[in-house]
Amino acid sequence: MVDLSTKYMGLSLKNPLIAGSSGLTGSAKGVKDLEESGAGAVVLKSVFEEEIVYEMDDVLKEAASQGLNMDQFDYYDYELKGKKLDQYAALIKESKQAVSIPVMASINCTYSHEWTYYAKSLEAAGADGLELNMFFLPTDLSRDPEEMERAYFEIVDKVRKEVSIPVALKISYYFSCLGSMIQKLSKRGVSALVLFNRFYSPDFDIEKLQVVPTNVLSTPGELPISLRWIALMSQKVDCDLAASTGVHDGKALVKQLLAGAKAVQVASTLYRNGKGHIGTMLSELEAWMNRHGYGKLDDFRGKMSQQKSENPAVYERVQFMKYFGGEKGVS
Ligand SMILES: Cc1cc2nc3c(=O)[nH]c(=O)nc-3n(C[C@H](O)[C@H](O)[C@H](O)COP(=O)(O)O)c2cc1C
């Protein structure tokens, strides 16, 4: 028998496989199913500040059409925000009652002053931890990179001051200096960084001339980006790292642990293969550990990180050079 237990964000997990934030974690029933399927923890579907703001826009338009004036704004702000947060608090409470694995809440906010307000409410509702799902698409060309990046530190600092439960930060790889940013963020008192979030990207329908969603689910081919950065950074940060994006099977789970991940999040593979796939992935991990004579995760975690590699340069190689030089190079 191998021991799959791990510590992540200071929480005890029976195994390192976490059901990441998605529609599958948006109800207490979904969370219960995930626990029964073997998940070590869950991150609930994010509560989106943006969504509340859009809804508020609708409410304000309707109010205006009824002759109500903008002085009502505070009332609607309070009412609508309160309603959304109450619903989310109920999701946390019901999920906590339904399962014994750790339940993390997830917040996606767009305006920095709102983050602490949200974080406090979710802590009060009983979340075991918070995942801040943070990304500002750098389309505002009037803001320089330093200003954009400063927002991450300010938000983390504010939230950390307000809550006592562990906080994780889920980031993208769109930073001007990714390694340095990961290291700096890890020193900011967060318990974990989740590498990386994956975003909705638009495509064009060229017949209808419409913008349409594309590639909503990841593919196994997307694994190498997070694998590389977990391997590069796992021994150079002051917090846990969780891997996210492109983990679709037990082999990918093993790879991320070898790179140094403390936990591994999955979403797309559960949509593609069903929640039962969690059990299959964990069995693959166990079988691999047995084959290699490892009794626990720390026996091999980080063994293939850059720091422990005999050839560290291989992690930084980005050009194909001679490997696929000619037309015959790729077969
Ligand atoms: C349908 C769907 C909904 C998602 N919703 C959220 C969300 O609310 N908050 C969040 O932080 N990530 C969300 N994600 C992103 C996932 O948590 C995950 O980071 C991403 O899909 C990459 O992991 P994967 O390759 O295992 O899918 C969602 C993903 C999918 C497919």
The ligand as an SDF file (V2000), in Angstrom:
LIG
                    3D

 31 33  0  0  0  0  0  0  0  0999 V2000
  -16.2260   24.7410  -17.9360 C   0  0  0  0  0  0  0  0  0  0  0  0
  -15.1160   25.3380  -17.1270 C   0  0  0  0  0  0  0  0  0  0  0  0
  -15.4200   26.2770  -16.1280 C   0  0  0  0  0  0  0  0  0  0  0  0
  -14.3860   26.8610  -15.3860 C   0  0  0  0  0  0  0  0  0  0  0  0
  -14.6880   27.7730  -14.4180 N   0  0  0  0  0  0  0  0  0  0  0  0
  -13.6710   28.3030  -13.6520 C   0  0  0  0  0  0  0  0  0  0  0  0
  -13.9500   29.1990  -12.5950 C   0  0  0  0  0  0  0  0  0  0  0  0
  -15.0970   29.5370  -12.3000 O   0  0  0  0  0  0  0  0  0  0  0  0
  -12.8900   29.6850  -11.8870 N   0  0  0  0  0  0  0  0  0  0  0  0
  -11.5920   29.3380  -12.1530 C   0  0  0  0  0  0  0  0  0  0  0  0
  -10.6700   29.7980  -11.4520 O   0  0  0  0  0  0  0  0  0  0  0  0
  -11.3070   28.4740  -13.1540 N   0  0  0  0  0  0  0  0  0  0  0  0
  -12.3110   27.9590  -13.8990 C   0  0  0  0  0  0  0  0  0  0  0  0
  -12.0060   27.0830  -14.9080 N   0  0  0  0  0  0  0  0  0  0  0  0
  -10.5960   26.7940  -15.1900 C   0  0  0  0  0  0  0  0  0  0  0  0
  -10.1650   25.4850  -14.5300 C   0  0  0  0  0  0  0  0  0  0  0  0
  -10.2510   25.5390  -13.1340 O   0  0  0  0  0  0  0  0  0  0  0  0
   -8.7170   25.1350  -14.9190 C   0  0  0  0  0  0  0  0  0  0  0  0
   -7.8170   26.0880  -14.3560 O   0  0  0  0  0  0  0  0  0  0  0  0
   -8.4920   25.1080  -16.4220 C   0  0  0  0  0  0  0  0  0  0  0  0
   -9.5820   24.5280  -17.0990 O   0  0  0  0  0  0  0  0  0  0  0  0
   -7.2190   24.3210  -16.7540 C   0  0  0  0  0  0  0  0  0  0  0  0
   -7.2680   23.0170  -16.2220 O   0  0  0  0  0  0  0  0  0  0  0  0
   -7.6970   21.7330  -17.0920 P   0  0  0  0  0  0  0  0  0  0  0  0
   -6.7050   21.6110  -18.1920 O   0  0  0  0  0  0  0  0  0  0  0  0
   -7.6420   20.5830  -16.1210 O   0  0  0  0  0  0  0  0  0  0  0  0
   -9.0810   21.9940  -17.5960 O   0  0  0  0  0  0  0  0  0  0  0  0
  -13.0290   26.4880  -15.6480 C   0  0  0  0  0  0  0  0  0  0  0  0
  -12.7640   25.5230  -16.6260 C   0  0  0  0  0  0  0  0  0  0  0  0
  -13.7770   24.9530  -17.3580 C   0  0  0  0  0  0  0  0  0  0  0  0
  -13.4410   23.9230  -18.3970 C   0  0  0  0  0  0  0  0  0  0  0  0
  1  2  1  0
  2  3  1  0
  2 30  2  0
  3  4  2  0
  4  5  1  0
  4 28  1  0
  5  6  2  0
  6  7  1  0
  6 13  1  0
  7  8  2  0
  7  9  1  0
  9 10  1  0
 10 11  2  0
 10 12  1  0
 12 13  2  0
 13 14  1  0
 14 15  1  0
 14 28  1  0
 15 16  1  0
 16 17  1  0
 16 18  1  0
 18 19  1  0
 18 20  1  0
 20 21  1  0
 20 22  1  0
 22 23  1  0
 23 24  1  0
 24 25  2  0
 24 26  1  0
 24 27  1  0
 28 29  2  0
 29 30  1  0
 30 31  1  0
M  END
$$$$
